């Protein structure tokens, strides 16, 4: 029997445990561009995405079994995860291709502009959250931090960079950020009628079907290359795939779906402004990207922006029974 979902307002304040879970997803997501770079050094981008979410679907089966939930999808609930799977195909595909054409640092920076779209959608479209002056100031300050991180990625003209960014790759990353904002808002809407575990599992399945078709027809991916485990690049690609599939697309998606059941998307997503900091750190440690003195200033701006956006307005809180 499916686990009954507790009745919630969908906009509860974040508890200490919830903040810890959000920060766990932030750190794990930060490593995604680096893992993608290791995988796409050998494999085509959309095929990498397909393998990633095939692994994630297997993870979700284990997750639902461990939590006693069901993946049975009623006919009347078929459309929401199908749409989410299509959005995932577009968003993850453009992100993976964008990181492959650009680099891990730019991937970490640009994908996290999705928060602007999430907040805008909740303010102008769903009307779930108001964009106050304080929140606007926080977003502007955090955006300035993102720009400082971009500044930290700049190099003198006489420095040769193996994985130089490209305008085409950066534009794909920005498009992916827009698609991610739309998908998060659609997920939030869909979870009103579908259990999070069931939704995420079928969203993975529908997305994988599209990735498999694209990989077979367009990229003509030959999976036999992954059996050559004696090669160092094959082993690195496998580690990248396992990280993307199990830690990110599996665990992170499952945690986020359950958080979205209780909390607004903007309340959760704003913490992702810390992701570029971790992302650049991982890129420096694992891909050899250079550090910059701008990074410290960027961290201060991002942290201040997060604080401003997440401060509660006590006057607007509903009265309690106590």
MOBEL-V988255 format. One line per field, one symbol per residue. ss: DSSP state (a for helix, b for strand, c for the rest). psi: psi as a letter, one per 30 degrees, with the letter a starting at -180 (. if undefined). burial: 1 if it has 16 or more other ideal C-beta (glycine too) atoms within 10 Angstrom, else 0. Layout:
BEGIN
ss=???
psi=???
burial=???
END
This chain:
BEGIN
ss=cccccccccccccccaaaaaaaaaaaaaaacaaaaaaaaaccccaaaaaaaaaaaaaaaaaaaaaaacccccccaaaaaaaaaaaaaaaaaaaaaaaaaaaccaaaaaaaaccaaaaaaaaaaaacccccccaaaaaaaaaaaaaaaaaaaaccccccccccccccaaaaaaaaaaaaaaaaaaaaaaaacccccaaaaaaaaaaaaaaaaaaaaaaaacccaaaaaccccaaaaaaaaaaaaaaaaaaaaaaaaaaaaaaaccaaaaaaaaaaaaaaaaaaaaaaaccccccaaaaaaaaaaaaaaaaacccaaacccccc
psi=kkkkkkklfghklkleeeeeeeeeeeeeeffeeeeeeeeffelkeeeeeeeefeeeeeeeeeeeeegglkgkjlefgeeefeeeeeeeeeeeeeeeeeeefcleeeeeeefgffeeeeeeefefdfgekkjleeeeeeeeeeeeeeeeeeeffkllfgkkkeiklleeeeeeeeeeeeeeeeeeeeeeeefffkkeeeeeefeeeeeeeeeeeeeeeefhkjfffffiffkefeeeeeeeeeeeeeedfdeeeeeeeeeffflleeeeffffffeeeeeeeeeeeffgkklkffeeeeeeeeeeeeeeefkkjfffkkklf.
burial=0000100001000100010011001111111111111111011111111111111110110011000010101000100111011011111111111111111111111111111111101110000110000010011011111101110110000000001010001101111110111111111111100111111111111111011101100010100001000000010111011111111111111111111111111111111111111111111100101001011011101111110111000000000000
END
